[in-house]
Amino acid sequence: MTRHDRARPPMLRRPAPRPLGTAPEDAEHGAPVVRRGKLTIAPRDASYLRSPSSRPDTQLHIAVFTRQYAVGSGMAGIAAACDPTRILLDEGLFFGAEELRRSRCRRPGCRVLFAEADRQHQDLEHMRSYYGLSERHGIYLGLATRVRHDGRPGTVVDTAGQYLVVRLDDEPRPVRRHVTYAMEYESGPGEWTAVSPVSHAAAPAAVG
C-alpha cells in the first residue's frame, strides 16, 4: 500500500461495496458486504475451523467478499475484514454493523470499518430523515445504491456528512455528490427515478 493509499479514508481503499446476495464470485476481493444500505457483520463460521470448538465464537466481524480463502487455490465466500483469507463468516447470522456493539472484533481490519459504520449510520439516518426519499420517491438511501449523476452511472461507496460519496463507473476516483442535485436512483433493473430537491431553507448546497 502506498503512502497515498494510506491517506485515503478506509472505505475508499476498498472496492465498491456490494449488496448481500451478490454471488461472491461476482464481487471483487475485499469489497464490503452491505445489508439494508449499511455495512454488515456476522460471527465466524466454526465449521471451517481445523478443530471446531463447542464454545461459540461470539466476536462479530465486518463482512467482506473474499475470493482468496485459503482452501485449495482460493475459495470465494463472505469473510472477516480483519482476515479475509482465513476467517469465513456464518452466512445465516448477519446483522447491521451498528448493532451488538459489545461483541465487535477489535482487530485492525474490522476496527477501522466499525468506526466508519458508526459515522455512516449517523450520516444516512440524517439524510433519510431530511430528504425523505423513501416517503417522496420510494427510494431507500444507503451504501451500494446505484445512482446516476448527470446521466453518469455509479455506486454509493461512502458518506461525507450531508453528502454521498459516489464512485462513477467512468471515473476511478470517488466524488462527493449532493443527495438530490442532478441525481437519479436505480428503482429496478434498468429503471431510474429522478429525485426532486426539498424546500428546507437549511438544505446543504449542491456540489459538483
Disulfide bonds with the S-S distance in Angstrom:
none
